[in-house]
């Protein structure tokens, strides 16, 4: 879970890379030099009522 960005931001490749790099860094893992490319994220956005 993150409060970083709007749900639509997760469809942007550079934002996806930022999140992946941050996760690796936080876990003490080596940040991947090669990027497999944009992930197809199909999660509906709903406004809480």
CHARMM-style PDB file with segment names, atoms N, HN, CA, C and O in Angstrom:
ATOM      1  N   UNK     1       0.848  -1.164   0.000  1.00  0.00      PROA
ATOM      2  CA  UNK     1       0.000   0.000   0.000  1.00  0.00      PROA
ATOM      3  C   UNK     1       0.893   1.226   0.000  1.00  0.00      PROA
ATOM      4  O   UNK     1       1.924   1.256   0.672  1.00  0.00      PROA
ATOM      5  N   UNK     2       0.498   2.219  -0.745  1.00  0.00      PROA
ATOM      6  HN  UNK     2      -0.340   2.194  -1.291  1.00  0.00      PROA
ATOM      7  CA  UNK     2       1.214   3.489  -0.760  1.00  0.00      PROA
ATOM      8  C   UNK     2       0.225   4.630  -0.920  1.00  0.00      PROA
ATOM      9  O   UNK     2      -0.841   4.467  -1.513  1.00  0.00      PROA
ATOM     10  N   UNK     3       0.587   5.768  -0.392  1.00  0.00      PROA
ATOM     11  HN  UNK     3       1.453   5.900   0.090  1.00  0.00      PROA
ATOM     12  CA  UNK     3      -0.221   6.965  -0.605  1.00  0.00      PROA
ATOM     13  C   UNK     3       0.436   7.843  -1.653  1.00  0.00      PROA
ATOM     14  O   UNK     3       0.069   9.003  -1.837  1.00  0.00      PROA
ATOM     15  N   UNK     4       1.422   7.263  -2.341  1.00  0.00      PROA
ATOM     16  HN  UNK     4       1.720   6.320  -2.191  1.00  0.00      PROA
ATOM     17  CA  UNK     4       2.184   7.984  -3.347  1.00  0.00      PROA
ATOM     18  C   UNK     4       1.437   7.972  -4.671  1.00  0.00      PROA
ATOM     19  O   UNK     4       1.236   6.910  -5.260  1.00  0.00      PROA
ATOM     20  N   UNK     5       1.026   9.138  -5.143  1.00  0.00      PROA
ATOM     21  HN  UNK     5       1.189  10.001  -4.664  1.00  0.00      PROA
ATOM     22  CA  UNK     5       0.435   9.234  -6.461  1.00  0.00      PROA
ATOM     23  C   UNK     5      -1.041   8.889  -6.537  1.00  0.00      PROA
ATOM     24  O   UNK     5      -1.618   8.306  -5.620  1.00  0.00      PROA
ATOM     25  N   UNK     6      -1.622   9.263  -7.645  1.00  0.00      PROA
ATOM     26  HN  UNK     6      -1.153   9.737  -8.390  1.00  0.00      PROA
ATOM     27  CA  UNK     6      -3.008   8.974  -7.985  1.00  0.00      PROA
ATOM     28  C   UNK     6      -3.041   7.596  -8.642  1.00  0.00      PROA
ATOM     29  O   UNK     6      -2.052   7.212  -9.267  1.00  0.00      PROA
ATOM     30  N   UNK     7      -4.113   6.847  -8.533  1.00  0.00      PROA
ATOM     31  HN  UNK     7      -4.916   7.159  -8.026  1.00  0.00      PROA
ATOM     32  CA  UNK     7      -4.158   5.517  -9.155  1.00  0.00      PROA
ATOM     33  C   UNK     7      -3.748   5.502 -10.630  1.00  0.00      PROA
ATOM     34  O   UNK     7      -3.135   4.539 -11.089  1.00  0.00      PROA
ATOM     35  N   UNK     8      -4.078   6.548 -11.367  1.00  0.00      PROA
ATOM     36  HN  UNK     8      -4.576   7.331 -10.994  1.00  0.00      PROA
ATOM     37  CA  UNK     8      -3.700   6.604 -12.784  1.00  0.00      PROA
ATOM     38  C   UNK     8      -2.186   6.710 -12.950  1.00  0.00      PROA
ATOM     39  O   UNK     8      -1.653   6.308 -13.985  1.00  0.00      PROA
ATOM     40  N   UNK     9      -1.482   7.247 -11.943  1.00  0.00      PROA
ATOM     41  HN  UNK     9      -1.915   7.574 -11.103  1.00  0.00      PROA
ATOM     42  CA  UNK     9      -0.027   7.379 -12.015  1.00  0.00      PROA
ATOM     43  C   UNK     9       0.655   6.024 -12.147  1.00  0.00      PROA
ATOM     44  O   UNK     9       1.731   5.928 -12.738  1.00  0.00      PROA
ATOM     45  N   UNK    10       0.047   4.985 -11.609  1.00  0.00      PROA
ATOM     46  HN  UNK    10      -0.827   5.063 -11.129  1.00  0.00      PROA
ATOM     47  CA  UNK    10       0.646   3.660 -11.644  1.00  0.00      PROA
ATOM     48  C   UNK    10       0.643   3.053 -13.043  1.00  0.00      PROA
ATOM     49  O   UNK    10       1.236   1.994 -13.250  1.00  0.00      PROA
ATOM     50  N   UNK    11       0.001   3.688 -13.992  1.00  0.00      PROA
ATOM     51  HN  UNK    11      -0.480   4.548 -13.824  1.00  0.00      PROA
ATOM     52  CA  UNK    11       0.028   3.231 -15.386  1.00  0.00      PROA
ATOM     53  C   UNK    11       1.169   3.877 -16.167  1.00  0.00      PROA
ATOM     54  O   UNK    11       1.416   3.520 -17.319  1.00  0.00      PROA
ATOM     55  N   UNK    12       1.871   4.840 -15.534  1.00  0.00      PROA
ATOM     56  HN  UNK    12       1.670   5.130 -14.598  1.00  0.00      PROA
ATOM     57  CA  UNK    12       2.980   5.549 -16.176  1.00  0.00      PROA
ATOM     58  C   UNK    12       4.275   4.779 -15.913  1.00  0.00      PROA
ATOM     59  O   UNK    12       4.608   4.489 -14.764  1.00  0.00      PROA
ATOM     60  N   UNK    13       5.000   4.451 -16.980  1.00  0.00      PROA
ATOM     61  HN  UNK    13       4.730   4.687 -17.913  1.00  0.00      PROA
ATOM     62  CA  UNK    13       6.183   3.603 -16.858  1.00  0.00      PROA
ATOM     63  C   UNK    13       7.240   4.192 -15.920  1.00  0.00      PROA
ATOM     64  O   UNK    13       7.813   3.464 -15.110  1.00  0.00      PROA
ATOM     65  N   UNK    14       7.504   5.482 -16.016  1.00  0.00      PROA
ATOM     66  HN  UNK    14       7.038   6.074 -16.674  1.00  0.00      PROA
ATOM     67  CA  UNK    14       8.539   6.077 -15.154  1.00  0.00      PROA
ATOM     68  C   UNK    14       8.137   6.030 -13.678  1.00  0.00      PROA
ATOM     69  O   UNK    14       8.997   5.878 -12.810  1.00  0.00      PROA
ATOM     70  N   UNK    15       6.853   6.157 -13.388  1.00  0.00      PROA
ATOM     71  HN  UNK    15       6.154   6.280 -14.093  1.00  0.00      PROA
ATOM     72  CA  UNK    15       6.366   6.061 -12.010  1.00  0.00      PROA
ATOM     73  C   UNK    15       6.494   4.625 -11.508  1.00  0.00      PROA
ATOM     74  O   UNK    15       6.877   4.398 -10.360  1.00  0.00      PROA
ATOM     75  N   UNK    16       6.176   3.660 -12.362  1.00  0.00      PROA
ATOM     76  HN  UNK    16       5.864   3.844 -13.294  1.00  0.00      PROA
ATOM     77  CA  UNK    16       6.335   2.256 -11.996  1.00  0.00      PROA
ATOM     78  C   UNK    16       7.787   1.965 -11.638  1.00  0.00      PROA
ATOM     79  O   UNK    16       8.065   1.276 -10.656  1.00  0.00      PROA
ATOM     80  N   UNK    17       8.706   2.491 -12.434  1.00  0.00      PROA
ATOM     81  HN  UNK    17       8.480   3.050 -13.231  1.00  0.00      PROA
ATOM     82  CA  UNK    17      10.129   2.273 -12.184  1.00  0.00      PROA
ATOM     83  C   UNK    17      10.546   2.899 -10.854  1.00  0.00      PROA
ATOM     84  O   UNK    17      11.320   2.303 -10.105  1.00  0.00      PROA
ATOM     85  N   UNK    18      10.044   4.080 -10.562  1.00  0.00      PROA
ATOM     86  HN  UNK    18       9.415   4.564 -11.171  1.00  0.00      PROA
ATOM     87  CA  UNK    18      10.340   4.748  -9.294  1.00  0.00      PROA
ATOM     88  C   UNK    18       9.909   3.885  -8.115  1.00  0.00      PROA
ATOM     89  O   UNK    18      10.662   3.727  -7.153  1.00  0.00      PROA
ATOM     90  N   UNK    19       8.719   3.333  -8.181  1.00  0.00      PROA
ATOM     91  HN  UNK    19       8.107   3.462  -8.962  1.00  0.00      PROA
ATOM     92  CA  UNK    19       8.197   2.502  -7.090  1.00  0.00      PROA
ATOM     93  C   UNK    19       9.013   1.220  -6.955  1.00  0.00      PROA
ATOM     94  O   UNK    19       9.361   0.826  -5.842  1.00  0.00      PROA
ATOM     95  N   UNK    20       9.321   0.569  -8.069  1.00  0.00      PROA
ATOM     96  HN  UNK    20       9.038   0.889  -8.973  1.00  0.00      PROA
ATOM     97  CA  UNK    20      10.120  -0.667  -8.036  1.00  0.00      PROA
ATOM     98  C   UNK    20      11.506  -0.394  -7.444  1.00  0.00      PROA
ATOM     99  O   UNK    20      11.989  -1.158  -6.608  1.00  0.00      PROA
ATOM    100  N   UNK    21      12.138   0.689  -7.877  1.00  0.00      PROA
ATOM    101  HN  UNK    21      11.746   1.309  -8.556  1.00  0.00      PROA
ATOM    102  CA  UNK    21      13.455   1.041  -7.333  1.00  0.00      PROA
ATOM    103  C   UNK    21      13.376   1.297  -5.835  1.00  0.00      PROA
ATOM    104  O   UNK    21      14.249   0.856  -5.087  1.00  0.00      PROA
ATOM    105  N   UNK    22      12.344   2.001  -5.386  1.00  0.00      PROA
ATOM    106  HN  UNK    22      11.635   2.358  -5.993  1.00  0.00      PROA
ATOM    107  CA  UNK    22      12.186   2.303  -3.964  1.00  0.00      PROA
ATOM    108  C   UNK    22      11.989   1.031  -3.139  1.00  0.00      PROA
ATOM    109  O   UNK    22      12.544   0.907  -2.047  1.00  0.00      PROA
ATOM    110  N   UNK    23      11.212   0.100  -3.651  1.00  0.00      PROA
ATOM    111  HN  UNK    23      10.762   0.201  -4.539  1.00  0.00      PROA
ATOM    112  CA  UNK    23      10.981  -1.162  -2.949  1.00  0.00      PROA
ATOM    113  C   UNK    23      12.295  -1.932  -2.817  1.00  0.00      PROA
ATOM    114  O   UNK    23      12.619  -2.428  -1.738  1.00  0.00      PROA
ATOM    115  N   UNK    24      13.040  -2.031  -3.898  1.00  0.00      PROA
ATOM    116  HN  UNK    24      12.777  -1.628  -4.774  1.00  0.00      PROA
ATOM    117  CA  UNK    24      14.326  -2.732  -3.848  1.00  0.00      PROA
ATOM    118  C   UNK    24      15.276  -2.070  -2.844  1.00  0.00      PROA
ATOM    119  O   UNK    24      15.906  -2.752  -2.034  1.00  0.00      PROA
ATOM    120  N   UNK    25      15.372  -0.746  -2.904  1.00  0.00      PROA
ATOM    121  HN  UNK    25      14.861  -0.193  -3.561  1.00  0.00      PROA
ATOM    122  CA  UNK    25      16.275  -0.018  -2.014  1.00  0.00      PROA
ATOM    123  C   UNK    25      15.876  -0.223  -0.551  1.00  0.00      PROA
ATOM    124  O   UNK    25      16.740  -0.443   0.298  1.00  0.00      PROA
ATOM    125  N   UNK    26      14.602  -0.155  -0.255  1.00  0.00      PROA
ATOM    126  HN  UNK    26      13.901   0.023  -0.945  1.00  0.00      PROA
ATOM    127  CA  UNK    26      14.120  -0.316   1.119  1.00  0.00      PROA
ATOM    128  C   UNK    26      14.379  -1.720   1.650  1.00  0.00      PROA
ATOM    129  O   UNK    26      14.649  -1.894   2.838  1.00  0.00      PROA
ATOM    130  N   UNK    27      14.299  -2.710   0.785  1.00  0.00      PROA
ATOM    131  HN  UNK    27      14.080  -2.568  -0.180  1.00  0.00      PROA
ATOM    132  CA  UNK    27      14.542  -4.092   1.202  1.00  0.00      PROA
ATOM    133  C   UNK    27      16.027  -4.451   1.230  1.00  0.00      PROA
ATOM    134  O   UNK    27      16.401  -5.573   1.569  1.00  0.00      PROA
ATOM    135  N   UNK    28      16.873  -3.468   0.864  1.00  0.00      PROA
ATOM    136  HN  UNK    28      16.569  -2.556   0.589  1.00  0.00      PROA
ATOM    137  CA  UNK    28      18.304  -3.712   0.865  1.00  0.00      PROA
ATOM    138  C   UNK    28      18.760  -4.545  -0.315  1.00  0.00      PROA
ATOM    139  O   UNK    28      19.846  -5.124  -0.293  1.00  0.00      PROA
ATOM    140  N   UNK    29      17.929  -4.607  -1.350  1.00  0.00      PROA
ATOM    141  HN  UNK    29      17.047  -4.137  -1.368  1.00  0.00      PROA
ATOM    142  CA  UNK    29      18.259  -5.361  -2.555  1.00  0.00      PROA
ATOM    143  C   UNK    29      18.907  -4.433  -3.582  1.00  0.00      PROA
ATOM    144  O   UNK    29      18.725  -3.216  -3.542  1.00  0.00      PROA
ATOM    145  N   UNK    30      19.654  -5.021  -4.489  1.00  0.00      PROA
ATOM    146  HN  UNK    30      19.802  -6.009  -4.522  1.00  0.00      PROA
ATOM    147  CA  UNK    30      20.249  -4.258  -5.562  1.00  0.00      PROA
ATOM    148  C   UNK    30      19.145  -3.758  -6.496  1.00  0.00      PROA
ATOM    149  O   UNK    30      18.271  -4.522  -6.907  1.00  0.00      PROA
ATOM    150  N   UNK    31      19.197  -2.478  -6.821  1.00  0.00      PROA
ATOM    151  HN  UNK    31      19.907  -1.857  -6.487  1.00  0.00      PROA
ATOM    152  CA  UNK    31      18.216  -1.916  -7.754  1.00  0.00      PROA
ATOM    153  C   UNK    31      18.533  -2.448  -9.147  1.00  0.00      PROA
ATOM    154  O   UNK    31      19.666  -2.313  -9.610  1.00  0.00      PROA
ATOM    155  N   UNK    32      17.553  -3.054  -9.827  1.00  0.00      PROA
ATOM    156  HN  UNK    32      16.633  -3.164  -9.451  1.00  0.00      PROA
ATOM    157  CA  UNK    32      17.816  -3.633 -11.151  1.00  0.00      PROA
ATOM    158  C   UNK    32      18.248  -2.572 -12.161  1.00  0.00      PROA
ATOM    159  O   UNK    32      17.627  -1.514 -12.268  1.00  0.00      PROA
ATOM    160  N   UNK    33      19.318  -2.865 -12.898  1.00  0.00      PROA
ATOM    161  HN  UNK    33      19.822  -3.724 -12.810  1.00  0.00      PROA
ATOM    162  CA  UNK    33      19.772  -1.946 -13.950  1.00  0.00      PROA
ATOM    163  C   UNK    33      18.893  -2.078 -15.187  1.00  0.00      PROA
ATOM    164  O   UNK    33      18.600  -1.092 -15.864  1.00  0.00      PROA
ATOM    165  N   UNK    34      18.474  -3.310 -15.475  1.00  0.00      PROA
ATOM    166  HN  UNK    34      18.711  -4.111 -14.926  1.00  0.00      PROA
ATOM    167  CA  UNK    34      17.612  -3.537 -16.635  1.00  0.00      PROA
ATOM    168  C   UNK    34      16.151  -3.459 -16.199  1.00  0.00      PROA
ATOM    169  O   UNK    34      15.774  -3.954 -15.137  1.00  0.00      PROA
ATOM    170  N   UNK    35      15.366  -2.845 -17.016  1.00  0.00      PROA
ATOM    171  HN  UNK    35      15.672  -2.443 -17.879  1.00  0.00      PROA
ATOM    172  CA  UNK    35      13.932  -2.700 -16.754  1.00  0.00      PROA
ATOM    173  C   UNK    35      13.188  -3.558 -17.749  1.00  0.00      PROA
ATOM    174  O   UNK    35      13.411  -3.449 -18.955  1.00  0.00      PROA
ATOM    175  N   UNK    36      12.305  -4.413 -17.259  1.00  0.00      PROA
ATOM    176  HN  UNK    36      12.124  -4.502 -16.279  1.00  0.00      PROA
ATOM    177  CA  UNK    36      11.569  -5.317 -18.160  1.00  0.00      PROA
ATOM    178  C   UNK    36      10.497  -4.584 -18.949  1.00  0.00      PROA
ATOM    179  O   UNK    36       9.929  -5.138 -19.890  1.00  0.00      PROA
ATOM    180  N   UNK    37      10.222  -3.362 -18.579  1.00  0.00      PROA
ATOM    181  HN  UNK    37      10.683  -2.912 -17.814  1.00  0.00      PROA
ATOM    182  CA  UNK    37       9.241  -2.571 -19.317  1.00  0.00      PROA
ATOM    183  C   UNK    37       7.984  -2.333 -18.511  1.00  0.00      PROA
ATOM    184  O   UNK    37       7.803  -2.856 -17.412  1.00  0.00      PROA
ATOM    185  N   UNK    38       7.145  -1.544 -19.087  1.00  0.00      PROA
ATOM    186  HN  UNK    38       7.292  -1.119 -19.980  1.00  0.00      PROA
ATOM    187  CA  UNK    38       5.903  -1.130 -18.445  1.00  0.00      PROA
ATOM    188  C   UNK    38       5.022  -2.320 -18.092  1.00  0.00      PROA
ATOM    189  O   UNK    38       4.841  -3.239 -18.889  1.00  0.00      PROA
ATOM    190  N   UNK    39       4.476  -2.281 -16.870  1.00  0.00      PROA
ATOM    191  HN  UNK    39       4.624  -1.534 -16.222  1.00  0.00      PROA
ATOM    192  CA  UNK    39       3.542  -3.322 -16.430  1.00  0.00      PROA
ATOM    193  C   UNK    39       2.124  -2.891 -16.772  1.00  0.00      PROA
ATOM    194  O   UNK    39       1.779  -1.715 -16.656  1.00  0.00      PROA
ATOM    195  N   UNK    40       1.325  -3.824 -17.185  1.00  0.00      PROA
ATOM    196  HN  UNK    40       1.605  -4.779 -17.279  1.00  0.00      PROA
ATOM    197  CA  UNK    40      -0.070  -3.542 -17.501  1.00  0.00      PROA
ATOM    198  C   UNK    40      -0.884  -3.694 -16.213  1.00  0.00      PROA
ATOM    199  O   UNK    40      -1.198  -4.807 -15.793  1.00  0.00      PROA
ATOM    200  N   UNK    41      -1.217  -2.572 -15.604  1.00  0.00      PROA
ATOM    201  HN  UNK    41      -0.962  -1.667 -15.946  1.00  0.00      PROA
ATOM    202  CA  UNK    41      -1.944  -2.595 -14.334  1.00  0.00      PROA
ATOM    203  C   UNK    41      -3.391  -2.192 -14.616  1.00  0.00      PROA
ATOM    204  O   UNK    41      -3.666  -1.061 -15.018  1.00  0.00      PROA
ATOM    205  N   UNK    42      -4.293  -3.118 -14.402  1.00  0.00      PROA
ATOM    206  HN  UNK    42      -4.070  -4.036 -14.075  1.00  0.00      PROA
ATOM    207  CA  UNK    42      -5.714  -2.892 -14.663  1.00  0.00      PROA
ATOM    208  C   UNK    42      -6.488  -2.979 -13.350  1.00  0.00      PROA
ATOM    209  O   UNK    42      -7.151  -3.977 -13.068  1.00  0.00      PROA
ATOM    210  N   UNK    43      -6.392  -1.932 -12.568  1.00  0.00      PROA
ATOM    211  HN  UNK    43      -5.854  -1.122 -12.798  1.00  0.00      PROA
ATOM    212  CA  UNK    43      -7.105  -1.893 -11.294  1.00  0.00      PROA
ATOM    213  C   UNK    43      -8.107  -0.748 -11.357  1.00  0.00      PROA
ATOM    214  O   UNK    43      -7.722   0.394 -11.608  1.00  0.00      PROA
ATOM    215  N   UNK    44      -9.372  -1.033 -11.137  1.00  0.00      PROA
ATOM    216  HN  UNK    44      -9.685  -1.961 -10.934  1.00  0.00      PROA
ATOM    217  CA  UNK    44     -10.370   0.039 -11.218  1.00  0.00      PROA
ATOM    218  C   UNK    44     -10.188   1.044 -10.090  1.00  0.00      PROA
ATOM    219  O   UNK    44      -9.828   0.685  -8.969  1.00  0.00      PROA
ATOM    220  N   UNK    45     -10.438   2.281 -10.401  1.00  0.00      PROA
ATOM    221  HN  UNK    45     -10.730   2.573 -11.311  1.00  0.00      PROA
ATOM    222  CA  UNK    45     -10.358   3.371  -9.417  1.00  0.00      PROA
ATOM    223  C   UNK    45     -11.765   3.707  -8.963  1.00  0.00      PROA
ATOM    224  O   UNK    45     -12.633   4.036  -9.771  1.00  0.00      PROA
ATOM    225  N   UNK    46     -11.978   3.620  -7.662  1.00  0.00      PROA
ATOM    226  HN  UNK    46     -11.273   3.353  -7.005  1.00  0.00      PROA
ATOM    227  CA  UNK    46     -13.304   3.962  -7.104  1.00  0.00      PROA
ATOM    228  C   UNK    46     -13.141   5.041  -6.045  1.00  0.00      PROA
ATOM    229  O   UNK    46     -12.226   4.984  -5.224  1.00  0.00      PROA
ATOM    230  N   UNK    47     -13.998   5.983  -6.067  1.00  0.00      PROA
ATOM    231  HN  UNK    47     -14.741   6.030  -6.734  1.00  0.00      PROA
ATOM    232  CA  UNK    47     -13.995   7.037  -5.052  1.00  0.00      PROA
ATOM    233  C   UNK    47     -14.798   6.532  -3.870  1.00  0.00      PROA
ATOM    234  O   UNK    47     -15.933   6.085  -4.035  1.00  0.00      PROA
ATOM    235  N   UNK    48     -14.219   6.599  -2.677  1.00  0.00      PROA
ATOM    236  HN  UNK    48     -13.297   6.962  -2.543  1.00  0.00      PROA
ATOM    237  CA  UNK    48     -14.923   6.168  -1.455  1.00  0.00      PROA
ATOM    238  C   UNK    48     -16.041   7.137  -1.149  1.00  0.00      PROA
ATOM    239  O   UNK    48     -15.884   8.352  -1.273  1.00  0.00      PROA
ATOM    240  N   UNK    49     -17.169   6.588  -0.748  1.00  0.00      PROA
ATOM    241  HN  UNK    49     -17.297   5.601  -0.647  1.00  0.00      PROA
ATOM    242  CA  UNK    49     -18.322   7.442  -0.418  1.00  0.00      PROA
ATOM    243  C   UNK    49     -18.554   7.467   1.059  1.00  0.00      PROA
ATOM    244  OT1 UNK    49     -19.479   8.130   1.527  1.00  0.00      PROA
TER     245      UNK     49
END
